[in-house]
Amino acid sequence: MPSQVSHQVQLLLPSQIPPDPITDVTTEIIPKENQRNTPKQVEIKGQLQHCLTELDRLRKIRQFGLSTDETFAKIEKYETEKSKLNKSLKRLVNNAVHSRESRKKKKAKLEKVMQLIPSSNLVKEKPGPWPLESTQPDLLRTIADIVISQSAADDKRRCSTLYTCQTLADLHVALQDKGFSLSLSALYLRLMPRRWNSIEAKRHITTVPVKLMKAMGAPTYARSLILYCAGKVSNFAHM
């Protein structure tokens, strides 16, 4: 006769079930002012917390003997998902640590160069690419000078706005003739936006008090008068 094997099952109360750790990743204590937002880590931690909650619920069902084949399948599924999420979270944390160390080393090297060569402007106060004004400091003033030198006052002198018959392409060509190097879109962003609630380049671009307007149906003599005045102003400037 086949030998009968007795199985002893230990029933654990819900308070005795050890909770699963969210992750075994060791985190570094960083000062609050140097912390950066980590939306991906927050998202994965939320998914991992949901996975652990479901695992805890299914394990309680199994402990009380109310589980079915579907329960065991779900437990296996959440176990696999938990392992994947832990690996992803660990990789993200390690990448953040490596990036932080890389930035520290780079900053130390730049500060060392600044001590050796004080005139070199290598350390920036804000992250992001270098602005055009750092390599071309007279850009904004030159834009304003070009527009003002070829502008005319309002016909009825009812406002202080100056009007010009220049287009954005004309202004771009004039800047290139003076030795400036920038794209048409970069020049457009350095002018005042047409809409007051525009968010284009609102944070990192400094604009000049020049605004693009729709073409106005000015008569021919007005345009010729503007060009005549602009030529006179240019001649006086050269004199």
Secondary structure as UniProt FT lines:
FT   HELIX           14..16
FT   HELIX           32..34
FT   HELIX           39..63
FT   TURN            64..65
FT   HELIX           69..116
FT   TURN            118..119
FT   HELIX           132..135
FT   TURN            137..138
FT   HELIX           139..149
FT   STRAND          151..153
FT   TURN            155..156
FT   STRAND          162..164
FT   HELIX           168..177
FT   TURN            178..179
FT   HELIX           184..189
FT   STRAND          191..192
FT   TURN            196..197
FT   TURN            200..204
FT   STRAND          208..211
FT   HELIX           220..238
//
